[in-house]
Amino acid sequence: TDGVTYTGVEQFKSGSAYLFIANHRDIVMDPAFVNYAVYHAGLPTPRIAIGDNLLQKPFVSDLMRLNKSFIVHRSISGRREKMAAYQLLSAYINHSIRNDCASIWIAQAEGRAKDGDDRTESAILKMFHMSRKDEPFGEVIQSLNLTPVSISYEYDPCDQAKARELYIRATTGSYTKVPGEDDVSIAKGITGYKGRVHVNFAAPITELYEDTKQLAVEMDRQILSGYRLFPVHYLAYAQWKDTDPQLQVPKAAEVFPAEELAKAQEEWQRRLDACPEEHRPFLVLQYATPVRNQYRVKAELPL
């Protein structure tokens, strides 16, 4: 990286536990950067939720165990078995926060947002409540110190692979991963160039939300407004064929100094040149979508 910055960690209290729910772009590095920020604030690092689909290779399993990870069973197909797994997961998360005083990190949605469109899945918020159904939803959420986290990468090491997947999905209707594909993404995410990285911690949710849909809207608002937009995002937005006519988005030159912008233009052009022409719209999409989302939040427009 060209440096990691973080904001909002000063609000966390020693002796308290938090349920960090974050946007999800990189399999391993998302929680790693949250750990980095929390550790430098002098607090214990959180326990990390990971999908069982990532445990195909021993080196990945070892890496995850070092990171205080626990398993989210995604490969279960039966409805009853799935409900039992979510019930157990809910009980574990609640116990960790309230009894062990150990923080938790979990992604806002299952799988990475490969198109750059960060949205909170209501089902994940519902899961937090499953083990305490005799209590009102809003009060359960208040007891967990639910904290929205925005993780922003200037450049995504896996952006070409994501563009390829999005292209195949758009043209064929589906995409099937080859064996070991997640392992390659993990390795590339760790070793690839990210530019600058920023992690923003919003204040824990204290308002009483009656249902998951209301809470998901607020989580999205907090995560998207805390996302740091870099020059490349504005450059991609200016090239995007689906720019939002309702929004007044400034040009990159109006936001960033010339030297910083020139460096970004060079790197962005290099990425475009390395991307097959038919995949390029999906590369642009990944970097442009956060701009649209943040400016819709600023304009108080629905996403």
Secondary structure, 3 states (H helix, E strand, C coil): CCCEEEECHHHCCCCCCCEEEECCCCCCHHHHHHHHHHHHCCCCCCEEEEEHHHCCCHHHHHHHHHCCEEEECCCCCCHHHHHHHHHHHHHHHHHHHHCCCCCEEEECCCCCCCCCCCCCCHHHHHHHHHHHCCCCHHHHHHCCCEEEEEEEECCCCCHHHHHHHHHHHHHHCCCCCCCCHHHHHHHHHHHCCCCCEEEEECCCCCCCCCCHHHHHHHHHHHHHHCCCCCHHHHHHHHHCCCCCCCCCCCCHHHHCCHHHHHHHHHHHHHHHHHCCHHHHHHHHHHHHHHHHHHHHHHCCCCC
